[in-house]
């Protein structure tokens, strides 16, 4: 089914599920072929997400899946604008804000994936720029959307959507704590590289888990 025919809920489910499945399967493939160490990366931090998808055959799954994820995510933010409009969001400027922020995050993911596995300082810089912008801008778009859903649900007296939106905000706060913790960790923890990898894996898991909550919210509204 072409992405343009998917609604916001289906896109949210795709964005939440596809990257996590692809990243973890790519890790299994990379570990099985000896490209990365075998461990539980969410706990042990033996390798980064980038290293997981850098070399074939794991990259044959990793890169196409993340390209599709980036496309689906960009379209999701456009559909989320319509979702808020249907819920009665009056501020077009606010809707455009999270749409553009989210689209920039999706584009940054494309830049990151394109430069993955290419040698050279410039490509390394583009990968770092891409992944940091992707995480940062996607997080900000999630927070903006969750905050507005929270307020709209509260005004409408929709207790179910209110609970979902509150969970979305709570997850955003947890992501913020992880992000803030990673800053001093690199200076005060001796083996900070391992800690940064652990935080990266868990941050990615939770950030994409946020889209499952968005799917639940959309499903509730359409029920």
Buried (B, 14 or more C-beta within 10 A) or exposed (E): EEBEEBBBBBBBBBBBBBBBEBBBBBBEBBBEEEBBEBEEBBEBBBBBBBBBBBBBEBBEBBBEBBBBBBBBBBBBBBBBBEBBEEBEBEEEEBBEBBBEBBBBBBBBBBBBBBBBBEEEEEBEEBBEBBBEBBBBBBBBBBBBBBBBBBEBBBEEEBEEBBBBBBBBBEBBEBBEEBBEEBEEBEEEEEEBEBBBBBBBBBBBBBBBBBBBBBBBBBBBBEE
